[in-house]
Amino acid sequence: MLGSKRLHQPGWLSGAFHFVIVFLAIESESAEAWPYALLAMAAVSFFAWTANYRRYRQIHDLPTSRIASAAQGYVELFGRAEMLPGVPVVSRISRQPCCWYHFEIEEKAADNKWRTVDSGASVEQFLLIDSTGQCVISPQGAEVLSQSHRCWTEGDRRYTESLLLPRCDLYAIGAFSTVSGSAASMGEERADVSKLLNEWKSNKGDLLARFDLDKDGQVDLKEWELARLQARREVRKHHSEIQTRGVEGVHLLRKPADGRLFLLANEMPERIGARYRWWSWIHVAVFIGTGSAGLILL
């Protein structure tokens, strides 16, 4: 892992896939599997090396912008996280108000292994604020590094929760744009309604409690239309709150369309960049070592 907790990141960035490959090679109980396992590890390390180094260069080379003067396009911002006014985002497990959360619920199976039974992350927008202004963060699709992390066990269930809390330091890299309040509302409404409905669908219990009017354990077409109307009302209220902040435009940060890094983290960028650089060096060494050993064994 990268020191702080890793969320929404490819597992091979920190070598997690290597353990899977080693496990499969051991399970095969065949010496002939090891050369191919070593070559597979070398291939994973090659891609992990390039991915970590690319992230390091993006963090290292991109200057930090102020929100008020940030250019339209790919930017780096640093400030503090804050919730948007209105209905607060509440974490699924601890029920703690937050800007963003990720949760995972695992259950111990008969073979004594943990299996995920539920997981998810919030998609509601929140704010990044610096000394010059504020920017609305749309977290869907982001790689998130959070130091606010808890993991605990109750009976045969294990719970994991990571948060971005209000007033925490917030570092962000993504696609920055500024639009008028009305344009933001019109252009974002359909996407935000869809995001909100997907979030509701991921929590079936809450969805049924709110919209299963006939209590038959299902949300039929009529009840689903009610849910859509409610989602549209909540999104429009949210957009209206943004527009009434007294600014000429709304600053937005979201996932870049060209696939570049979209990263949110509640720590200093220098530390994040240093860890990506460290992992890139490790993967270079693993790539050379496992690749050479695999070729020799073949």
C-alpha positions as CSV (number, residue, x, y, z in Angstrom):
1,M,0.0,0.0,0.0
2,L,1.0,3.6,-0.4
3,G,1.2,4.4,3.3
4,S,-2.2,5.9,3.6
5,K,-5.2,3.8,2.8
6,R,-5.7,3.0,-0.9
7,L,-9.1,3.4,-2.4
8,H,-10.2,3.3,-6.0
9,Q,-6.7,2.5,-7.2
10,P,-5.4,-0.4,-9.2
11,G,-4.2,-3.0,-6.8
12,W,-1.1,-3.7,-8.9
13,L,0.3,-0.2,-8.1
14,S,1.6,-1.5,-4.8
15,G,2.3,-5.0,-5.8
16,A,-0.9,-6.7,-4.4
17,F,-1.2,-8.8,-7.6
18,H,2.2,-10.4,-6.9
19,F,0.8,-12.2,-3.8
20,V,-2.1,-13.5,-6.0
21,I,0.4,-14.9,-8.5
22,V,2.5,-16.5,-5.8
23,F,-0.6,-18.0,-4.2
24,L,-1.7,-19.5,-7.5
25,A,1.8,-20.9,-8.2
26,I,1.8,-22.5,-4.7
27,E,-1.7,-23.9,-5.2
28,S,-0.7,-25.5,-8.5
29,E,1.9,-27.7,-6.7
30,S,3.9,-27.8,-9.9
31,A,7.5,-26.7,-10.3
32,E,6.8,-25.9,-13.9
33,A,4.4,-23.1,-12.9
34,W,7.1,-21.0,-11.2
35,P,8.9,-19.7,-14.4
36,Y,5.6,-18.5,-15.7
37,A,4.6,-17.1,-12.3
38,L,7.9,-15.1,-12.2
39,L,7.4,-13.8,-15.7
40,A,3.9,-12.8,-14.8
41,M,5.2,-10.9,-11.8
42,A,7.7,-9.2,-14.0
43,A,5.0,-8.1,-16.4
44,V,2.9,-6.7,-13.5
45,S,5.9,-4.9,-12.1
46,F,6.6,-3.3,-15.5
47,F,3.2,-1.8,-15.8
48,A,3.2,-0.9,-12.1
49,W,6.5,0.8,-12.5
50,T,5.3,2.9,-15.4
51,A,2.0,3.7,-13.7
52,N,3.6,4.8,-10.4
53,Y,6.3,6.8,-12.2
54,R,3.6,8.6,-14.3
55,R,1.7,9.5,-11.2
56,Y,4.9,10.8,-9.5
57,R,5.7,13.0,-12.5
58,Q,2.2,14.4,-12.7
59,I,2.3,15.3,-9.0
60,H,5.9,16.6,-9.2
61,D,5.6,18.6,-12.4
62,L,2.2,20.2,-12.0
63,P,2.3,23.5,-10.1
64,T,-0.3,24.1,-7.4
65,S,-3.0,26.6,-8.6
66,R,-5.1,29.0,-6.7
67,I,-8.8,28.4,-7.3
68,A,-9.6,32.0,-8.3
69,S,-6.8,32.1,-10.9
70,A,-6.6,28.5,-12.0
71,A,-6.5,27.9,-15.8
72,Q,-9.2,25.9,-17.4
73,G,-8.0,22.3,-17.9
74,Y,-5.8,19.9,-15.9
75,V,-4.8,21.5,-12.5
76,E,-3.5,20.7,-9.0
77,L,-5.3,22.3,-6.1
78,F,-4.7,22.3,-2.3
79,G,-6.9,23.5,0.4
80,R,-9.4,22.1,2.9
81,A,-12.5,20.0,2.4
82,E,-16.0,21.2,3.4
83,M,-19.5,19.8,3.0
84,L,-22.0,21.6,0.7
85,P,-24.9,23.1,2.6
86,G,-28.1,21.1,2.8
87,V,-28.6,17.5,3.5
88,P,-25.2,16.2,4.8
89,V,-23.4,13.2,3.5
90,V,-23.4,10.5,6.2
91,S,-21.1,7.5,6.1
92,R,-22.9,4.1,5.6
93,I,-21.4,2.3,8.6
94,S,-20.5,4.8,11.4
95,R,-23.2,7.3,10.3
96,Q,-20.6,10.1,10.6
97,P,-21.1,13.3,8.6
98,C,-18.4,13.6,6.1
99,C,-17.4,15.0,2.6
100,W,-16.8,11.5,1.2
101,Y,-16.8,7.9,2.3
102,H,-15.9,4.4,1.2
103,F,-17.1,1.3,3.0
104,E,-16.7,-2.5,2.7
105,I,-18.5,-5.2,4.6
106,E,-17.0,-8.7,4.6
107,E,-18.4,-11.9,6.0
108,K,-16.4,-15.0,7.1
109,A,-17.4,-18.0,5.0
110,A,-17.3,-21.7,6.0
111,D,-13.7,-22.0,4.7
112,N,-12.7,-19.2,7.1
113,K,-12.0,-16.8,4.3
114,W,-13.4,-13.2,4.2
115,R,-15.8,-12.5,1.3
116,T,-17.2,-9.0,0.5
117,V,-21.0,-8.8,0.8
118,D,-21.4,-5.1,0.4
119,S,-19.2,-2.1,-0.6
120,G,-19.5,1.3,-2.1
121,A,-18.5,4.9,-2.1
122,S,-20.4,8.2,-2.0
123,V,-20.7,10.2,-5.2
124,E,-22.2,13.4,-3.7
125,Q,-20.2,16.6,-4.4
126,F,-18.4,18.6,-1.8
127,L,-16.1,21.6,-1.7
128,L,-12.4,22.3,-1.8
129,I,-11.7,25.8,-0.3
130,D,-8.4,27.8,-0.4
131,S,-7.7,31.4,0.4
132,T,-9.0,32.6,-2.9
133,G,-12.2,30.7,-3.4
134,Q,-14.0,27.4,-3.5
135,C,-14.3,24.6,-6.0
136,V,-17.0,21.9,-6.2
137,I,-15.4,18.4,-6.3
138,S,-17.3,15.7,-8.1
139,P,-15.6,12.6,-6.7
140,Q,-16.9,9.9,-9.0
141,G,-14.1,8.0,-10.7
142,A,-11.4,9.4,-8.4
143,E,-8.5,7.6,-6.9
144,V,-8.7,8.4,-3.2
145,L,-6.0,8.3,-0.5
146,S,-7.4,8.7,3.0
147,Q,-5.7,8.6,6.3
148,S,-9.1,8.6,8.1
149,H,-9.5,4.8,8.1
150,R,-11.1,2.3,10.4
151,C,-11.3,-1.5,10.3
152,W,-13.0,-3.6,12.9
153,T,-14.7,-7.0,13.4
154,E,-18.1,-7.8,15.0
155,G,-18.9,-11.5,15.1
156,D,-18.4,-13.0,11.7
157,R,-18.4,-9.7,9.9
158,R,-15.5,-7.3,9.2
159,Y,-16.2,-3.6,8.5
160,T,-13.9,-1.2,6.8
161,E,-14.5,2.5,6.4
162,S,-12.5,5.4,5.0
163,L,-13.5,9.1,5.1
164,L,-12.7,12.5,3.9
165,L,-13.8,14.7,6.8
166,P,-14.8,18.3,6.8
167,R,-11.9,20.8,7.4
168,C,-9.3,18.2,6.6
169,D,-6.4,19.1,4.3
170,L,-7.4,18.2,0.7
171,Y,-5.1,17.7,-2.3
172,A,-6.7,17.3,-5.7
173,I,-5.6,16.8,-9.3
174,G,-8.2,16.7,-12.0
175,A,-10.1,18.5,-14.8
176,F,-10.9,22.1,-13.8
177,S,-13.7,24.1,-15.4
178,T,-15.6,27.3,-14.6
179,V,-19.2,27.7,-15.8
180,S,-22.0,30.1,-14.9
181,G,-24.4,28.9,-12.2
182,S,-27.3,28.4,-14.5
183,A,-25.2,26.5,-17.1
184,A,-23.7,24.3,-14.4
185,S,-27.2,23.5,-13.2
186,M,-28.6,22.6,-16.7
187,G,-25.5,20.7,-17.8
188,E,-25.0,18.8,-14.6
189,E,-28.6,17.9,-13.6
190,R,-29.1,14.8,-15.7
191,A,-25.7,13.3,-14.7
192,D,-26.2,14.2,-11.0
193,V,-29.7,12.7,-10.9
194,S,-28.2,9.5,-12.4
195,K,-25.4,9.5,-9.8
196,L,-27.8,10.0,-7.0
197,L,-30.2,7.2,-8.1
198,N,-27.2,4.8,-8.5
199,E,-26.2,5.7,-4.9
200,W,-29.7,5.0,-3.7
201,K,-29.8,1.7,-5.6
202,S,-26.5,0.6,-3.9
203,N,-28.3,0.8,-0.6
204,K,-31.4,-1.3,-1.2
205,G,-32.6,-1.1,2.4
206,D,-32.8,2.6,2.4
207,L,-34.3,2.6,-1.1
208,L,-37.1,0.3,0.0
209,A,-37.7,2.3,3.2
210,R,-38.1,5.5,1.3
211,F,-40.0,4.4,-1.9
212,D,-41.5,1.0,-1.4
213,L,-45.0,2.4,-0.6
214,D,-46.9,-0.9,-0.8
215,K,-44.3,-2.7,1.3
216,D,-44.0,-5.7,-1.1
217,G,-40.2,-5.7,-1.0
218,Q,-39.8,-4.2,-4.5
219,V,-39.6,-0.8,-6.1
220,D,-42.1,-1.0,-9.0
221,L,-42.2,1.4,-12.0
222,K,-44.6,3.8,-10.3
223,E,-42.4,3.9,-7.1
224,W,-39.2,4.2,-9.2
225,E,-40.7,7.3,-11.0
226,L,-41.3,8.8,-7.5
227,A,-37.7,8.1,-6.7
228,R,-36.6,9.8,-9.9
229,L,-38.7,12.9,-9.1
230,Q,-37.3,13.1,-5.6
231,A,-33.7,12.7,-6.9
232,R,-34.4,15.6,-9.4
233,R,-35.8,17.8,-6.6
234,E,-32.7,17.1,-4.4
235,V,-30.3,17.8,-7.3
236,R,-32.0,21.0,-8.2
237,K,-32.0,22.2,-4.6
238,H,-28.3,21.4,-4.5
239,H,-27.6,23.3,-7.7
240,S,-29.7,26.2,-6.4
241,E,-27.6,26.4,-3.3
242,I,-24.4,26.6,-5.4
243,Q,-25.9,29.4,-7.5
244,T,-26.8,31.5,-4.5
245,R,-23.2,31.8,-3.3
246,G,-22.8,35.2,-4.9
247,V,-20.1,34.2,-7.4
248,E,-20.1,34.8,-11.1
249,G,-19.2,31.2,-11.9
250,V,-19.0,27.8,-10.4
251,H,-15.6,26.1,-10.3
252,L,-15.8,22.3,-10.8
253,L,-13.1,19.6,-10.5
254,R,-13.9,16.2,-12.0
255,K,-12.4,13.1,-13.7
256,P,-10.5,14.1,-16.9
257,A,-12.0,12.8,-20.1
258,D,-8.6,11.9,-21.5
259,G,-7.9,9.3,-18.7
260,R,-5.3,11.3,-16.8
261,L,-4.9,10.9,-13.1
262,F,-7.9,12.1,-11.0
263,L,-6.6,12.0,-7.4
264,L,-8.0,13.2,-4.1
265,A,-6.0,12.9,-0.9
266,N,-6.1,14.3,2.7
267,E,-2.3,14.8,3.0
268,M,0.6,16.8,1.5
269,P,1.4,16.2,-2.1
270,E,5.1,15.9,-1.4
271,R,4.5,12.8,0.6
272,I,2.2,11.3,-1.9
273,G,4.7,11.9,-4.8
274,A,7.6,10.5,-2.8
275,R,5.7,7.2,-2.2
276,Y,4.8,6.9,-5.9
277,R,8.5,7.4,-6.7
278,W,9.5,4.8,-4.1
279,W,7.1,2.2,-5.5
280,S,8.3,2.9,-9.0
281,W,11.9,2.0,-7.9
282,I,10.7,-1.1,-6.1
283,H,8.9,-2.3,-9.2
284,V,11.9,-1.7,-11.4
285,A,13.9,-4.0,-9.1
286,V,11.2,-6.6,-9.1
287,F,10.8,-6.4,-12.9
288,I,14.5,-7.0,-13.4
289,G,14.8,-9.7,-10.7
290,T,11.7,-11.8,-11.5
291,G,12.1,-11.4,-15.2
292,S,15.7,-12.6,-15.2
293,A,14.9,-15.5,-12.8
294,G,11.9,-16.6,-14.9
295,L,13.9,-16.7,-18.1
296,I,16.7,-18.7,-16.5
297,L,14.2,-21.3,-15.2
298,L,12.6,-21.6,-18.6
